[in-house]
C-alpha cells in the first residue's frame, strides 16, 4: 500500500472514472445510507484508507438492495501519481470479491458519471419453473406459464416516450418529470428462460422492476396490453402493477 504522503504531495487532483460490477445480494443497495453495508460505503471506506481523508464518489445512479450490476459507473477526485492501474489495484485490494473494478482511468474534470449519462440498459432474468439452486439468486423463479403473445403485445405498448408515473416506486415521486423514452424493450425466451431488456434515456425509481411485474401479470392474464396503455394515460398505479423481485435485475450498461 502506498503512503498518504506519496499519494498526495505536490500532486494536482485528477478526476477518475471507474466501471465496476457487483453482486447486489449481500448489500443494502448502491447508495450510501445510515447503517452502511452499501457498495458506495465500502468503496469510500477503501478510498479513505488509501488517501487518508474522506473522498466522495458519484455514481451514475442508484440500484436497490439485491439488484446487480455488470457495469455501474462512478467518478471521484483525488491526487495520485502512480498510474491508473496501480490505483485500481489499491482500491480493489480492500473490497470484497462481490465488488469488482473492471476499469479505472483519468478523465476530464468536466466528466460527471450521473449528469453526462445519455441512457442506461437494464436486463431482467425470469425463469419459468424450478430454477437451478445456483441461479435463484440471479433470477425470478416463477412456477407458472405465461401467455407469450400477450407479453409481446404488451411490450409494444410500453416502448416509446411516455409518462411512466404508474410504473414508479410508490414512495418516491420526487422527479421533476416522469416522462422517459423507453427506446428499447426486448422480450426474449429460450426454453424456460426469459429476459427483458430495457434501454431508456433514464429510469425512475423501480421503473424496470415495475415494468417487469406488469409484463408478467399480462402473461398471467391479470392485466391486458390495453390496460397498460390506460395506465400510462391515467398516471395511476394499481395493485396488479407489482414490483418484480430485485435479484433478477442487472444494470448492464451506462451510455455516454
C-alpha positions as CSV (number, residue, x, y, z in Angstrom):
1,X,0.0,0.0,0.0
2,X,1.2,3.5,-0.8
3,X,1.7,6.0,2.0
4,X,-0.6,9.0,2.2
5,X,2.4,11.4,1.7
6,X,3.5,9.7,-1.5
7,X,-0.1,9.8,-2.8
8,X,-0.9,13.5,-2.4
9,X,2.3,15.5,-2.0
10,X,2.7,18.2,-4.7
11,X,0.3,16.5,-7.0
12,X,-2.8,18.0,-8.5
13,X,-6.1,16.1,-8.1
14,X,-7.4,14.3,-11.1
15,X,-10.9,13.1,-11.9
16,X,-11.1,9.3,-12.1
17,X,-13.8,7.3,-13.9
18,X,-14.4,3.7,-12.8
19,X,-16.6,1.0,-14.1
20,X,-17.5,-1.7,-11.6
21,X,-19.5,-4.9,-11.4
22,X,-21.2,-6.3,-8.3
23,X,-23.4,-9.0,-6.9
24,X,-26.0,-6.9,-5.1
25,X,-27.3,-9.8,-2.9
26,X,-25.1,-9.1,0.2
27,X,-25.6,-5.3,0.2
28,X,-28.2,-2.7,1.0
29,X,-28.0,-1.2,-2.5
30,X,-25.6,1.2,-4.1
31,X,-26.3,4.5,-2.4
32,X,-24.7,5.4,1.0
33,X,-27.1,5.2,3.9
34,X,-27.2,5.1,7.7
35,X,-26.1,1.6,8.8
36,X,-23.7,1.2,5.9
37,X,-23.2,-2.1,4.0
38,X,-23.8,-0.4,0.7
39,X,-21.5,-0.6,-2.3
40,X,-20.8,3.2,-2.2
41,X,-19.9,3.0,1.6
42,X,-17.4,0.2,1.0
43,X,-15.7,1.9,-1.9
44,X,-15.4,5.2,0.0
45,X,-14.1,3.4,3.1
46,X,-11.2,1.9,1.0
47,X,-10.5,5.3,-0.7
48,X,-10.2,6.8,2.8
49,X,-7.6,4.1,3.7
50,X,-5.6,5.0,0.5
51,X,-5.8,8.8,0.7
52,X,-6.1,9.4,4.5
53,X,-9.2,11.5,4.0
54,X,-12.9,11.2,3.1
55,X,-13.4,11.0,-0.7
56,X,-16.9,11.0,-2.0
57,X,-17.8,9.0,-5.2
58,X,-20.6,10.0,-7.5
59,X,-22.4,7.1,-9.2
60,X,-24.4,7.1,-12.4
61,X,-27.5,6.3,-10.3
62,X,-28.6,4.1,-7.5
63,X,-29.5,0.4,-7.6
64,X,-31.7,-1.1,-4.9
65,X,-30.8,-3.7,-2.3
66,X,-30.4,-7.0,-4.1
67,X,-30.0,-5.5,-7.6
68,X,-26.8,-6.4,-9.5
69,X,-24.6,-4.6,-12.0
70,X,-22.4,-5.6,-14.8
71,X,-21.2,-2.0,-15.4
72,X,-22.0,0.6,-12.8
73,X,-20.1,3.9,-13.4
74,X,-18.8,6.3,-10.8
75,X,-16.2,9.1,-10.5
76,X,-14.2,10.7,-7.8
77,X,-11.5,13.3,-7.5
78,X,-8.1,12.5,-5.9
79,X,-4.4,13.3,-6.3
80,X,-2.5,10.1,-7.4
81,X,0.8,9.9,-9.2
82,X,1.4,6.1,-9.6
83,X,-0.9,5.5,-12.6
84,X,-4.4,4.3,-13.1
85,X,-3.5,0.6,-12.9
86,X,-1.9,0.8,-9.5
87,X,-4.8,2.9,-8.2
88,X,-7.3,0.3,-9.4
89,X,-5.3,-2.4,-7.7
90,X,-5.0,-0.4,-4.4
91,X,-8.7,0.2,-4.4
92,X,-9.7,-3.4,-5.4
93,X,-7.4,-4.9,-2.6
94,X,-9.7,-3.7,0.1
95,X,-13.0,-4.6,-1.5
96,X,-14.9,-7.9,-1.2
97,X,-14.9,-10.3,-4.1
98,X,-18.5,-9.5,-4.8
99,X,-17.4,-6.0,-6.0
100,X,-15.0,-5.9,-8.9
101,X,-13.5,-2.8,-10.5
102,X,-13.4,-3.5,-14.3
103,X,-11.7,-0.3,-15.5
104,X,-10.4,2.9,-13.9
105,X,-8.9,5.8,-15.8
106,X,-8.3,9.5,-15.6
107,X,-10.9,11.7,-17.4
108,X,-11.7,15.3,-17.9
109,X,-12.7,17.3,-14.9
110,X,-15.9,18.0,-16.8
111,X,-17.0,14.4,-16.8
112,X,-19.8,13.5,-14.4
113,X,-21.0,9.9,-14.0
114,X,-24.6,10.9,-13.5
115,X,-25.2,14.1,-15.4
116,X,-23.3,13.1,-18.5
117,X,-25.2,9.8,-18.9
118,X,-27.4,9.7,-22.0
119,X,-29.1,6.4,-21.1
120,X,-29.0,3.1,-19.4
121,X,-29.6,-0.5,-20.2
122,X,-31.1,-2.9,-17.7
123,X,-31.8,-6.6,-18.1
124,X,-34.2,-8.7,-16.1
125,X,-33.9,-12.5,-15.9
126,X,-37.0,-14.7,-15.3
127,X,-37.2,-18.5,-15.0
128,X,-40.4,-20.4,-15.6
129,X,-40.5,-23.4,-13.3
130,X,-37.9,-24.5,-10.7
131,X,-34.6,-22.8,-11.4
132,X,-31.3,-24.4,-10.6
133,X,-30.4,-23.6,-7.0
134,X,-27.2,-21.9,-8.2
135,X,-29.3,-19.5,-10.3
136,X,-32.1,-18.5,-7.9
137,X,-30.1,-15.6,-6.5
138,X,-29.9,-14.1,-10.0
139,X,-33.4,-14.6,-11.5
140,X,-37.1,-14.5,-10.6
141,X,-38.3,-18.2,-10.4
142,X,-41.9,-18.3,-11.4
143,X,-43.8,-21.6,-11.2
144,X,-46.4,-20.5,-13.8
145,X,-46.6,-20.5,-17.6
146,X,-47.0,-17.1,-19.4
147,X,-49.2,-16.2,-22.4
148,X,-46.2,-15.2,-24.5
149,X,-48.0,-13.5,-27.4
150,X,-49.7,-11.3,-24.8
151,X,-46.4,-10.4,-23.3
152,X,-45.0,-9.5,-26.7
153,X,-48.1,-7.3,-27.4
154,X,-47.7,-5.5,-24.0
155,X,-44.0,-4.8,-24.8
156,X,-45.1,-2.9,-27.9
157,X,-47.4,-0.8,-25.9
158,X,-44.7,0.2,-23.4
159,X,-42.0,1.1,-26.0
160,X,-41.5,4.7,-26.8
161,X,-41.8,8.1,-25.0
162,X,-44.4,8.0,-22.2
163,X,-45.2,9.3,-18.8
164,X,-44.2,6.3,-16.6
165,X,-45.7,7.6,-13.4
166,X,-47.8,4.5,-13.0
167,X,-44.6,2.4,-13.0
168,X,-42.6,4.3,-10.5
169,X,-41.9,3.5,-6.8
170,X,-44.9,4.1,-4.6
171,X,-42.8,6.2,-2.1
172,X,-40.6,8.2,-4.5
173,X,-42.5,10.6,-6.7
174,X,-40.0,13.5,-6.4
175,X,-38.8,13.7,-10.0
176,X,-39.4,16.9,-12.0
177,X,-40.9,14.7,-14.7
178,X,-41.7,11.1,-15.0
179,X,-41.6,11.1,-18.8
180,X,-39.0,8.8,-20.2
181,X,-38.1,7.5,-23.6
182,X,-38.1,3.7,-23.5
183,X,-36.1,3.3,-26.7
184,X,-35.9,-0.5,-26.5
185,X,-37.8,-3.2,-24.8
186,X,-36.8,-6.7,-26.0
187,X,-38.6,-9.7,-24.7
188,X,-36.8,-13.0,-25.4
189,X,-37.4,-16.6,-24.5
190,X,-35.2,-19.6,-24.7
191,X,-36.9,-22.6,-23.1
192,X,-37.9,-21.7,-19.5
193,X,-35.5,-18.7,-19.5
194,X,-37.0,-15.2,-20.3
195,X,-35.1,-12.0,-20.5
196,X,-36.5,-8.5,-20.6
197,X,-34.0,-5.9,-21.9
198,X,-34.8,-2.2,-21.2
199,X,-33.0,0.7,-22.7
200,X,-34.1,4.3,-21.9
201,X,-32.8,7.8,-21.6
202,X,-33.3,7.4,-17.9
203,X,-35.2,5.4,-15.3
204,X,-37.3,6.5,-12.4
205,X,-37.3,4.7,-9.1
206,X,-38.2,1.0,-9.5
207,X,-39.3,1.5,-13.1
208,X,-37.6,-1.5,-14.6
209,X,-38.9,-3.8,-11.9
210,X,-42.4,-2.4,-12.1
211,X,-42.5,-2.8,-15.9
212,X,-41.3,-6.4,-15.4
213,X,-44.0,-7.1,-12.9
214,X,-46.6,-5.6,-15.3
215,X,-45.4,-7.7,-18.2
216,X,-45.5,-10.9,-16.0
217,X,-49.1,-10.1,-14.9
218,X,-50.1,-9.6,-18.5
219,X,-48.7,-13.1,-19.2
220,X,-50.7,-14.4,-16.3
221,X,-53.9,-12.9,-17.5
222,X,-54.2,-10.4,-14.6
223,X,-53.7,-7.4,-17.0
224,X,-54.1,-6.8,-20.7
225,X,-51.9,-4.8,-23.1
226,X,-54.7,-2.2,-23.3
227,X,-54.7,-2.0,-19.5
228,X,-51.1,-0.8,-19.7
229,X,-52.0,1.8,-22.3
230,X,-54.7,3.1,-20.0
231,X,-52.3,3.2,-17.0
232,X,-49.9,5.3,-19.0
233,X,-52.6,7.8,-19.8
234,X,-54.2,7.8,-16.3
235,X,-50.9,8.1,-14.4
236,X,-52.4,5.8,-11.8
237,X,-50.7,2.8,-10.2
238,X,-52.8,-0.2,-9.4
239,X,-52.1,-3.3,-7.3
240,X,-51.6,-5.5,-10.3
241,X,-48.6,-3.5,-11.3
242,X,-46.3,-5.4,-8.9
243,X,-42.6,-4.7,-8.3
244,X,-40.6,-7.7,-9.5
245,X,-38.1,-9.1,-7.0
246,X,-34.7,-7.4,-7.1
247,X,-32.4,-10.4,-7.6
248,X,-33.4,-10.8,-11.3
249,X,-32.4,-7.2,-12.3
250,X,-28.9,-6.2,-13.7
251,X,-27.6,-2.8,-14.7
252,X,-25.9,-3.8,-18.0
253,X,-24.6,-0.5,-19.3
254,X,-24.5,3.2,-18.8
255,X,-24.5,5.1,-22.1
256,X,-22.4,8.3,-22.6
